[in-house]
Amino acid sequence: MTVAVLLLACTFFTYGYDGGVINGVLALPGFHVLIKNGVLSAGDISLIVGLPNIGVLLGVPLSAFLAERYGRRWALIVAAVISAIAGVLQTAAFNFATFVVGRVIASM
C-alpha cells in the first residue's frame, strides 16, 4: 500500500512539474513567434496544456500490455525511447502541429 501511494505521489509531482515547465515556455515571446508567428489563441494554449491527458489515456493500456507481454524491463526501455522521441519532437518543432504531437507522445 505504501509503495502504491508513493507511486501515485510521483505521478502527481511529474504532472505538476510538466505544468510548471510548459507555463514557463508559453510565457516566452520567442516560443510564440517560432510556433505560430507570434499568435497563440486560447484554443492553441488549451491544446498544449491539456493534451498530455490524452497521452496518458493512450499510454496506460500500452504500458500495461508491454509489461505483461514482455516484462517490466522491456516496457521501461520502450518508455525511455518514446520519451526521447517526444523530447526531440518538442525541441525541434518549428510548427504548432509538431509541438502538439510531441506533447502527446511525451505523456504516453
C-alpha positions in Angstrom: 0.0 0.0 0.0 2.8 2.4 0.9 4.5 1.8 -2.5 1.3 2.5 -4.3 0.9 5.8 -2.5 4.5 6.7 -3.3 4.0 6.0 -7.0 0.8 8.0 -7.1 2.5 10.9 -5.4 5.3 10.7 -8.0 2.8 10.9 -10.9 1.2 14.0 -9.4 4.7 15.5 -8.9 5.6 14.8 -12.5 2.3 16.2 -13.8 2.8 19.4 -11.7 6.4 19.7 -12.9 5.3 19.4 -16.5 2.6 22.0 -15.9 5.1 24.4 -14.4 7.6 24.0 -17.2 5.0 24.4 -20.0 3.7 27.5 -18.4 7.2 29.0 -18.5 7.6 28.0 -22.1 4.2 29.5 -23.0 5.3 32.8 -21.4 8.3 33.1 -23.7 7.6 35.5 -26.6 10.1 33.7 -28.8 8.1 30.5 -28.5 5.0 32.2 -29.9 7.0 33.6 -32.8 8.6 30.2 -33.5 5.5 28.1 -33.3 2.7 30.3 -34.7 4.2 33.6 -36.0 3.6 35.3 -32.7 -0.1 34.5 -32.3 -1.3 31.7 -30.0 -5.0 31.6 -29.4 -6.7 30.4 -26.2 -7.6 27.2 -28.0 -4.0 26.6 -29.0 -2.8 27.1 -25.4 -5.5 24.8 -24.1 -4.4 22.1 -26.5 -0.8 22.4 -25.5 -1.7 22.3 -21.8 -4.5 19.7 -21.9 -3.2 17.1 -24.5 -1.0 15.2 -22.0 -4.2 13.9 -20.5 -4.9 12.2 -23.9 -1.4 10.8 -24.0 -1.9 9.3 -20.5 -5.1 7.6 -21.6 -3.2 6.0 -24.5 -0.1 5.2 -22.6 -1.5 3.4 -19.6 -3.0 0.5 -21.6 0.1 0.4 -23.8 2.4 0.1 -20.9 0.3 -2.5 -19.2 0.3 -4.6 -22.3 4.0 -4.3 -22.8 4.8 -5.1 -19.2 2.6 -8.1 -19.1 3.7 -9.4 -22.5 7.4 -8.6 -22.5 8.2 -7.8 -18.8 8.8 -4.6 -16.9 12.4 -4.2 -18.2 11.4 -4.0 -21.8 8.4 -1.8 -21.0 10.7 0.7 -19.3 13.1 0.6 -22.3 10.3 1.3 -24.7 9.0 4.1 -22.4 12.5 5.6 -22.4 12.7 5.5 -26.2 9.2 7.0 -26.6 10.2 9.8 -24.1 13.4 10.5 -26.1 11.5 10.7 -29.3 8.9 13.1 -27.8 11.7 15.3 -26.4 13.3 15.6 -29.8 10.0 16.4 -31.4 9.2 19.1 -29.0 12.7 20.6 -29.1 12.9 20.6 -32.9 9.4 21.7 -33.5 9.1 24.7 -35.9 5.3 24.5 -36.2 2.3 24.0 -33.9 1.4 20.5 -35.1 4.8 19.0 -34.5 4.9 20.5 -31.0 1.4 19.2 -30.1 2.3 15.7 -31.4 5.5 15.8 -29.2 3.4 16.8 -26.2 1.0 13.9 -26.7 3.8 11.4 -27.2 5.7 12.7 -24.2 2.9 11.9 -21.8 2.4 8.3 -23.1 
